[in-house]
Amino acid sequence: MLSDMASAARSLTEPQVLAHTKRRQFPDDADDGYVVVDTQFSSDRWLANESIDSGVKEALAPFNHVRVGSGYPDLVGVCVLGDDLLAVDRLGDEPPLVAVEAKGYTDRGGVDVERGIIQAYDRLNEANAVYVAAPAGAISQSARTLARELNVGVLGVDTGGAVQPFEVPRVVGNRTTTETSAIRFQASAQGVANKSFSLNHPKNYLSYPLAEYHPEETEHVLSERVVNAVDGARAGAAFLNLIDARPDRVRLTPLGREVVRFALREYGSADAALQVFDDWKRSRKRFSDLAPKWGMLARRVVYAYPATQLLVEELQHMHEDGISEPTLPQIVEYLHELHPSFTVELFVRGDDEVRSRVLDTDGELQRAELTDGNVYHSPTVFQLKAMLFHAGILTARGSEPSNLDPTADIWTLRESVI
């Protein structure tokens, strides 16, 4: 019996340890947060004679190669951690950026927990809390002492998948990089992960603050005057930071209140402004040409979206580099050289099959896969691009991934700065 227990414990390989840890720190029913696992775990095999179980890979997805400190942690994410996973000290109200190094049994039967602690410690200059996760039976007292001294959390994983915190870290400040910003972006209300800009015209989102301000019931006013897809309009307004949408209430943000002020100044009331929106139904004309003042407001709102700023700046740089009409694969390749993690999160669908096709196990971009429209994230290549078109920023509107020919999909600024 003892031999069977030892054998079961040694079956905890690094991918299995990481999968159990991810389930513990980032449960599926958590409302907030976002997490990625390093692309090395997208491989079909781990140990020499053992493949990675498909269920484990599914639990680990999505994959991305995110640099934190001098290397690439096995897991990086943003979430509200349980009190049992952190020391009592807290730093601000934002959920912490977490990095995890996992260690499991190797072909030789060992578990290098101390090395994992040192690797995790290296991430502390850019993460708020770091951990090493390992089979519980392999964690020595000396390893726990080292982790405590370095402010590294220690998570012990048993063969049944339970994860026990042996040492808990204090939350610390950090410096934000473009790479870690990509994960923070996805964890925010404005991230595109597991969500969608389901509507592709900015008027549907600009109208939501007006309907919320209107004395009549919001959903009724919006569906009567603007769009029936009220849930999609609410979600998009939240992505664009026009509203703060919570389960119990919706509150206008400062940007949303500015939309209302504009409408009151131009039309005298929210009702009168929404009547104009009703007149625009089914118009295919570019919004900035159809309603120039509203178009300028839409441009301001869409430009405040973090992804827009990145896209516009890099499209300008591509223009300066002589790439005047970049195709979708060209812009993804160009952006990936400069902002790899952000580019993947913004453009590439998050499921295991797609990420494993587009990125190899070292996180390198597989360029040939970029010609397939189905690998792209619809909220970016369809809805966001369409909004950038209507706001007068891009020359062409977006397309659904199923109808997308990436090699013919042009991303050009309507006005480049010479």
Number of C-alpha atoms within 10 A of each C-alpha: 6 7 8 9 11 12 12 13 20 20 17 25 23 23 25 26 29 28 21 23 26 22 15 17 19 21 12 10 6 11 11 14 23 22 24 22 28 22 25 21 23 28 14 14 14 18 13 8 7 11 11 18 14 10 10 16 21 14 19 26 22 23 29 33 26 26 19 21 18 11 13 23 25 25 26 26 25 28 21 17 16 10 9 11 21 17 14 11 10 15 12 10 7 12 19 24 29 24 26 31 27 28 27 25 20 17 14 7 10 12 23 16 24 18 14 24 28 16 23 31 24 19 26 25 16 23 27 22 29 31 29 28 29 30 27 21 14 19 20 11 10 10 18 19 13 14 26 18 10 16 23 29 26 29 25 21 26 18 20 10 17 15 22 17 17 17 21 22 23 18 22 19 16 15 10 14 13 15 19 22 14 22 25 24 21 23 22 17 20 21 22 22 21 9 14 19 23 17 21 23 23 28 22 21 29 24 28 31 26 26 24 22 19 17 11 12 11 16 18 13 22 26 15 12 19 26 22 15 14 19 12 17 28 25 24 27 26 23 23 25 21 26 24 19 18 9 5 5 7 14 16 22 16 13 17 26 17 16 22 25 16 17 20 16 11 14 15 12 17 23 20 13 20 23 14 14 18 15 11 17 12 8 9 10 11 19 23 19 14 14 13 14 14 21 20 16 18 25 20 13 23 22 19 14 16 13 20 18 13 15 17 19 12 16 24 18 16 19 18 13 9 9 15 17 17 20 17 23 21 20 19 21 17 18 20 16 12 13 18 23 22 24 22 24 23 23 18 23 22 22 13 16 16 17 23 23 17 20 22 17 18 14 21 15 20 13 14 10 15 22 16 15 22 19 21 26 22 25 24 23 24 21 24 25 24 25 27 26 26 27 27 22 22 22 17 20 20 23 20 17 19 12 9 19 18 20 15 12 20 21 24 22 22 13 11 15 9 6
